[in-house]
């Protein structure tokens, strides 16, 4: 055993390789989009969200919003216990499959992470890391070919990825504890960038 901790040469195991039933997840399947109950627990007071896509980074964001707001989607049902709502979305599904190069006949599940600042909170899903479920066994995930030889990115590459992740005009930083949003571009005293 080494006496000093040197993580060079280590790979950070992707969280997709572990069980994640209590983590927020979004699913694309059969021209439908839905989330799991863990997502609903993050926004217990909101029955509607806006779905936002970042084409460049292949990120999907769910942001809570009032029911009357433009493009608000009902993402849960309240008949008895609050539960996720399966949303049929043929065009949205086709657009996401086209953007990602996905096979529309398969099912995809992406894990999410909560990002928040002092005024807003969102769930971000990295569609690049979505698990694929084939037509044979519905519960056996298939992973991208480049994942077969690696548990995840090298430690140094992982640290660089975590250093700055831009969301709108904010950078997401995590230095122990919960991630938070910090303005990426400094604000001048007159409020301009």
N, C-alpha and C positions, 0 to 999 in steps of 0.2 A: 504493500500500500504506500501511496505517496504521502509525504508529510506536509507538502504544500498543495493547495487546491489550484490546479491548472486545468481549465476546462477546454483548452485547445484540443482539437481532435474528437471531441464529443459531438454527438448529434442531439438536438432537442426533439424528443419524440412528439409527433403531432398528436393533438388531443383527439383527432378523429379516430385514432387507433384504440381508444379506450371506450368503455361504456359511458354514455352521456344522456341518460333518460331525463335527468333533471336540469339539463342545459337548454337554453333556447335553441330551437331548430325551425327551419323553414323547409317545406317540401314542395317539389314540383312533380306532378304526376297526372297523366291522362287529361291534359288541358285544364288542370286545376292547380291552385296554389293554396296552401294552408300552413299554419304554424302549430306548434305543440302547446300544451297547457303551461309550460314553463314561461313562454312568452307572455301569456295572459297574466301570469303572476307578477311580471315586471310592471305592468300597467293595470293594476286592479280596478282603477276608477274610470278607465277608458274602454269603450266598446268599439270605437272607430280609430283607424290609423290612416296615414298616408304612406303609400309605398313609393320609394324613391330609388332610382338606379344611377350608379356612376359607371358609365360605359367604359371609361378608360381603365379603371381599376377592377371592374367586374364586382362591384359591391352593391348590395341591396340594403337599404335602410328602412326601418319601420319607425315612424314618428307618431306619437299619439296626437289626436286633434279632436276638436269638438264635432259632434255629429252633423251639424249644419254646414261645416266648412267644405269648400269646393274640393272635389276628389277624395273626400273622406270615404273609407271603406269599412263596412261592418265586418269585423274579423272574429266575432264570437257570438254565441247564442246564449240566452239567459233562461231557457226553459228548465227550471230547477237549478241545478248546478251550472255555473258558467263554464262553457266549453268552446274549443276552437270551431270556427266555421270554415267549411271547405268552400272555396270560391272558384266557380267556373270562370275561366279567363282565356278563351281560345287564342285571341290575338296576342295578349300579354305573354302567354305560355310560348307561342310560336316565336315571338320576338326574343325572349330570353334564350330559348333553344338555339336560335340562329346566332345570337351574340356569342353564346358560349360554345357553339359547335356540338351541342348535345343531341342525342337521339331522342326524338319525341316519344318513342315507344318505351323508354326506360323511366325509372323514378329516380329523382335526385334529392338529396337532403344536405343542406348546408347548416353548420353550427353558427350561432350568433354570439356576440358579446355586447354588453351594455356599455354605452358611452354617454357621458353626461357632463354638463357644466352647471353653472348656478341657475340657469333659466330653462334648459331643455334637456331631455333625455331621449335616446334612440337606441334601437337594437341594430347592429351592423352585422351583415352576413357576407362572408367572403365566398363568392360563388366559384372561385378558382379551386377551392378545397372541398367541393361538394362530393359526398359519397354517392356512388352510382349503384342502384339495385337493378339487377338484370331480370329478364323475363322468366328464367328457370326457377330459382329459389328466391322468393320475394324478400327474405330476411337475411340474405348473404350479401354483404356489401362488396362492391368491386372498386378498386382504387386505380388511379392513373398509373400507367406503366412505369413512370419515373419514381414512384413511391416504393416499388418492389425491392429495390436494393438499398433503400435508405429509410431510417426511422423518421427522419425529418431533416431540416437544414442544420448545417454546422453551427456550433455555438456562436461563433463570430458573426456569421451571416444572420442568425436569428437576432442577435443584439442590434445589428444595423437595421433590420426590419422594424424592430420595436422602438428605435430611436425617434422616429418622426413618421406618423401616419396622418396624412392630411385629410380632414373632413371639412368640406366647405372651406372657410378661411381659418380653421382651427387645426392645431396639431394635437394628436392624442399622445400623451405621455403617461407612463406608469412607472413610478418609482416606489414600489411597495404599496400595498393597499389598492384601492379602487382607481381605475383610470379616470382621468378628467380632461376636459377640454381647455386648452390655453390658446389665446389668439396667436396664429402663426405669423401674422403681419402686425408689427407694432402700431398702435393707434397714436396719432398726434393729439395734442391738446384740443384742437378744433374738431376732433372726431373723425378726421380723414385718415387714410392709410398712407 
